[in-house]
Amino acid sequence: MAAGSSHSGSQPAKLTIVRGFALQVNHSEWEELRTAGIVARARMKIDFSSTHRCFLLCAEESGGAIANIGHYCGFLPLAGDPTFFVRPVTLAMPNTVHADVSAASLVSIEMLRYGTTYTLNIFLHWLATSPGLDELPAHRQKLLFSANRGVLSQPLWQDGKTAQVGAYIPAFHRRTGDPLLIPPALHEAVGAITDAVCCVGCRKSHFLALKPIRLPGELSAPSIQTPIPRATVPRAASIEMLPTAQAGKNKKKRDRRRAKQRLARQEATDVALPNCPEAVADQSEVPALQEVTP
Ligand SMILES: [Zn+2]
């Protein structure tokens, strides 16, 4: 997994790992997280998508909590990104990986809780335009919000998971007491991650049900390009497959209809009531049907 290396030929460049946006965790907190088995991966990879024919950012939503400490990192796409893909991971150990996420641009939301003190980092990530498939695009990031020593006195980890609905957000201030306001576009994500760092023995994603983020102009980045939507199934294959499946269905239907008609014909000849209008109707249909029957 060499970072930033380019490759010859038409082979897409190999993936690379992007770090450098993880929040600072001091040694004792790190030890406590390690002992508790809490794994929050604030990192992402750049990989090539053959479906969308472009490079994408791939990350893992992960983390969880014990009563004393919690650490979580989640990712959300920007609204209208056709490359967004999410896959829940349910077989992993609690407090570790909960989902695989990929998209052309992602917003990372990372939170660390120690007791009732919260640290939060939110970044927007995207890729610079790649000159070709054999050259890795550069990763770009922009800090959207960062604050530490946030306070939330409500002990959410004692309330049970049913009470966790993203209703609480820690209050962040500067040293001077001025409030640090979280942009409204990020409120839902911050509510979800506050739950996540209080979710003791976390077993599932806290971000799956969230809406993609719609950033206001001042928070967005001008160089983000929305990829062109591409069908996940190659067009040629889907066109070919559809009529075949339909034809199969039609054949079954036709066979069933013929069997019914044969049965009706037999009944009509068995009963043989030429004066009965129903029987006449049946008989009038029979010759026409016989032409179809092989
Ligand atoms: Zn959880």
Residues whose N, C-alpha, C, O or C-beta is under 5 A from the ligand:
A	BS01	ZN	C199 C202 R203 K204
